[in-house]
Amino acid sequence: MRISFQNFLGLLAATAFFVGDAVAEDRPIVLGIPGGLSGANSVTAPAVVQAMELAVSEINDAGGVLNRKLAVELADSASSAAGAQKAYDALVFQRKVDVIISSEPSAARNAGLPIITRGKIPYIYTSFYEGKSCNKYQHINAWVPQQMVSLMVDYFLKEKGAKTFFLVGNDYAFGRGLLGDTNKYISDHGGKVVGEEYNPIDANDWTAIISKIREAKPDAIITATAAGAPNITFTKQLRLAGINAIYGNYALDEGTAKSLGADGEGIYLGGTYFTGIQSENNERFLKALQTKFGANAKTASELSVPQYDAVHLYALAVAKAGTTDTDAVVKALSEVTFVGPRGPVRMSKQRHAPLTMYLAQVNAQGDTTILKSEPDVDPGEQCPNL
């Protein structure tokens, strides 16, 4: 099933009409949303929550799904594994939500997955990550290294003439996994990695690593830090040190880039969504976000838009399945397509999605300019046994 944004609301209304009272319930369909309302991701969480709220309101305004409205249960995972265990457990076993949809660090996802398995509940993970996370209840609508690494590294090698690279990450699954793939790709394509360093996810002092960068004198720096606070602290300290190497950041979202001010100028970003995408669907989305939240609207980003898409994808899967039953919904999640701000998203490739990838650069005003795009980039082998 593939459906455009403009036809989506009509489909939901039609579905509700044809299903009729036989399956209608008084209880809403409850979305469990764990997220980093505190901790490293607290910088980016407000935009994620707004995008989710917009999607829920669009669906409910059209009559809901199967004659039922959507409701939301939020839980703070504190951007950590320990916090995620508590948040997921509360949502699944105490609040008894129908689905979990989350944008948070890999450590939090990994901590929550055993609870998803015990609770036998559909799960959509919406944050870019290191790849190969596989679970019978999980789908992922964000990018993996096979879709990102070549986009940025090739540009630095071929367009910017970089030969030496220094890699910097937070010390957890995302940082090490993504930079491990990056190191191999650079070495296989004629570049040289002159340093690879990691800091704990909650660290805010990058002095020792920046000293090593200064000594190595790389042509380019590529980072895989946790979205939010680590991007701010590393970037500000790097700029203060006066290091002018080409700087590519895998995890810096557009909203956080704006908050950096002049320190963000020149950073290269990769992703599946930028506000500058020229399409009717993106224009409609940005207008709806502004209408709903007004002056309080947060900058839409690579973290918030997949969360928006995921709510719509879940609603489409429930409509297709004709039920919120886990097995039926999990099956349908691989079969539905939502065409939203990023274009078509279908989690049909081993529970992952082929995606259009963009490379952009931040200017002095904190805005981004898209430099290149690659449509329908395959996520590669992720979960062949599912």
ABEGO torsion letter per residue (X at the ends): XBBBAAAAAAAAAAAAAAAEAAABBABBBBBBBBBBABEAAAAAAAAAAAAAAAAAAAAAAAGEBGGBBBBBBBBBAGGBAAAAAAAAAAAAAAAGBABBBBBBBAAAAAAAAAAAAAAGBBBBBABBBAEGBBBAABBBABBBAAAAAAAAAAAAAAAAGBABBBBBBBBBAAAAAAAAAAAAAAAAAGBBBABBBBBBAABABAAAAAAAAAAAGBABBBBBBBBEAAAAAAAAAAAAAGBABBBBBAABBAAAAAAAEAAABGBBBBEABBAABBBAAAAAAAAAAAAAAEAABBBBBAAAAAAAAAAAAAAAAAAAAGBABAAAAAAAAAABBBBBAAEBBBBABGGBBBBBBBBBBBBAAGBBBBABBBBGBBAEBABAAX
